[in-house]
Amino acid sequence: MAQVSMLVSTLGGLVHGASVHHELQLLVKAGFTPIEALRAATFVSARCFSLTDRGRIVEGARAYYWLREIQLQT
């Protein structure tokens, strides 16, 4: 079975930050786990463009997203 990499794009006609968030939501709606969607926006994209200083959570790497664990109250 062939594998393809799914990347997050910002060319959707929305404001940059909003379009990324919207695309992450669409990936999850399409069946990605939240972690798979975040990887498509970070690690996978960086790897596809040979950007070795980003896409990882390590000291010295660039940070474009801040991830926080929160509990939602219902």
Backbone hydrogen bonds in HBPLUS format (Angstrom, degrees):
<---DONOR---> <-ACCEPTOR-->    atom                        ^
c    i                          cat <-CA-CA->   ^        H-A-AA   ^      H-
h    n   atom  resd res      DA  || num        DHA   H-A  angle D-A-AA Bond
n    s   type  num  typ     dist DA aas  dist angle  dist       angle   num
A0019-SER N   A0015-VAL O   2.76 MM   4  5.84 157.6  1.81 167.0 173.8     1
A0020-VAL N   A0016-HIS O   3.12 MM   4  6.39 156.0  2.18 155.7 161.5     2
A0021-HIS N   A0017-GLY O   3.11 MM   4  6.36 168.1  2.12 151.9 155.0     3
A0022-HIS N   A0018-ALA O   2.89 MM   4  6.01 159.4  1.93 147.3 153.6     4
A0023-GLU N   A0019-SER O   2.89 MM   4  6.02 157.3  1.94 143.6 149.8     5
A0024-LEU N   A0020-VAL O   2.92 MM   4  6.17 155.4  1.98 151.7 158.3     6
A0025-GLN N   A0021-HIS O   3.02 MM   4  6.32 157.1  2.08 148.0 153.9     7
A0026-LEU N   A0022-HIS O   2.95 MM   4  6.27 153.7  2.02 148.1 155.6     8
A0027-LEU N   A0023-GLU O   2.93 MM   4  6.20 153.7  2.00 149.2 155.7     9
A0028-VAL N   A0024-LEU O   3.11 MM   4  6.40 160.6  2.15 150.2 154.6    10
A0029-LYS N   A0025-GLN O   2.90 MM   4  6.13 158.9  1.94 149.2 155.8    11
A0030-ALA N   A0026-LEU O   2.89 MM   4  6.06 138.0  2.07 140.4 151.6    12
A0032-PHE N   A0027-LEU O   2.99 MM   5  5.53 161.9  2.02 148.8 142.9    13
A0031-GLY N   A0028-VAL O   3.03 MM   3  5.19 158.1  2.08 105.3 112.4    14
A0037-ALA N   A0033-THR O   3.01 MM   4  6.32 156.5  2.07 157.3 164.0    15
A0038-LEU N   A0034-PRO O   3.01 MM   4  6.27 160.2  2.05 148.5 153.4    16
A0039-ARG N   A0035-ILE O   2.92 MM   4  6.14 154.2  1.98 148.2 155.7    17
A0040-ALA N   A0036-GLU O   3.01 MM   4  6.25 146.7  2.12 141.2 149.8    18
A0041-ALA N   A0037-ALA O   3.19 MM   4  6.52 138.4  2.37 140.5 151.3    19
A0041-ALA N   A0038-LEU O   3.12 MM   3  5.10 127.2  2.41  93.6 107.4    20
A0042-THR N   A0038-LEU O   3.02 MM   4  6.17 117.7  2.42 137.9 154.1    21
A0042-THR N   A0039-ARG O   3.18 MM   3  5.00 145.3  2.30  94.3 104.5    22
A0044-VAL N   A0039-ARG O   2.90 MM   5  5.80 159.2  1.95 148.8 154.9    23
A0046-ALA N   A0042-THR O   3.00 MM   4  6.14 167.9  2.01 160.0 164.0    24
A0047-ARG N   A0043-PHE O   2.90 MM   4  6.05 162.5  1.93 153.2 158.3    25
A0048-CYS N   A0044-VAL O   2.97 MM   4  6.16 159.8  2.02 149.7 154.8    26
A0049-PHE N   A0045-SER O   3.20 MM   4  6.42 140.9  2.36 145.1 154.5    27
A0051-LEU N   A0046-ALA O   2.86 MM   5  4.85 170.8  1.87 147.3 146.9    28
A0050-SER N   A0047-ARG O   3.16 MM   3  4.97 165.7  2.18 104.5 107.4    29
A0062-ARG N   A0053-ASP O   2.84 MM   9  6.20 166.9  1.86 163.6 164.3    30
A0061-ALA N   A0058-VAL O   3.20 MM   3  5.74 167.7  2.22 134.1 135.5    31
